[in-house]
């Protein structure tokens, strides 16, 4: 059975790249480009992992992360943050809330997907 990944990213070019890489790695992909459907998509599809941007048009990544980690059904799903925000305090807050890892955009895509693979049960 294929592993499932939910990608929450508002930059359409980057989203397309992430989705292609995930599909090439054998994942079924679900996407949300504004953040408003992330919790519903996670509830309906039970992804094995979530890749989450921090800066989204309708809700912050931290808000989504809090909602995920406060939901008994979803809290065990690993969440990897993939964001342009590199502020030390934002990274620490995301990890404290329950993010499994935090990557800065523009970094090594192979390292990101290696980390995804490590966290997928």
N, C-alpha and C positions, 0 to 999 in steps of 0.2 A: 504494500500500500504506500502511495506517495505521501511524503511529508508535506505539511501545509504551512505557508508563511503569509502573514498579513503585513503588507508594507503600507505605512502611513507617511506620505511624502507629497508636498505640494508643488515641487519643481518637476514639471512634466518630462523634461528631457532626462533628468536624473532618475525619475521613477521608471521611465521606459528602460533605461540601462539596468537598473536594479532588477526589474521584472524579467528581462531577457536573461540576465545572469542566473537568477533564481530558477527559472524554467530550465535553462541549460544544465543546472545542477540537479534537476529532477523534482523540484518543488511545484506543488499547485499553489498559485498565487491569488491573493485577494488584495485589493487596493482601496485606499481612501485618500483623496487628494486634499481634503479640507479639515479632517479630523472629526467631523460630526457623526460619522457612522462607524468609527473604530470599535467602540464597545459592542454595537449591534453585530458587526461583522465577526468580531471575536466570539461572541456568544453563539451565533448561528453556525459558524464554521469550525470552531475549536482548533485554531492553528497550533502547530507545534512550537512556533516562535513568532515574535512580532518585531519588526524593524520600524522604529518610530522616530520621526523628525521632531524637533522641539518647537520650531516656529511654524505654526500652521494658521490659516486664516480665521478659523472659527473657534478653536480651543487650543490651548497650549499643550505641548507634549507632556509637560509635567502634570497638567490636569488629567490628561488621558491616562498617564502612568498611575496616578493616584487612584483613579476610578478602577483600573484593572487590578491593582493590588488590594483594593478594598472589597473586591467582588470574590466571594468564596469559590465560585466556579472558575474564574479566570486568573486568580492570583498566582497560580503555580506555573503559568505560561512564561517562559523566559522572554524578557523584553530587552532588545539591544537598541540603544539610542544612537542615531546617526544624524549629526547636526553640525551646522556652521558655528554654533555657540561653543566657544572653548573656554569660557569663564570657569575658573577653578571652583567657585561656589555653586554654580549651576550643575557642574559635573558631580560634585559631592552631594548635592541635594537629590539628584537623580539616582545615584547609587544608594543613598540613605532610604529613598522611597522604595527601592527594589529593582532598579535596572540591573541586568546581568553584566552589561558592559556599555561603554560609551566611546564612540568613534567620532572624530572630527572629519567633516566632509573634506574631500580633497586628499584624503589619506589613501592607503593601499587597499584597493577593492578585494584583492585576494585574501588579505589578512582579515578583512571584515567577514568574508564568507567562510573562512576557516573557523572564525569565532562562532559564526552561526551554526556551523556543523557540530562544533563541540557542545553547544547548548541544546541541540535538538535531541529529544529523547527517542 
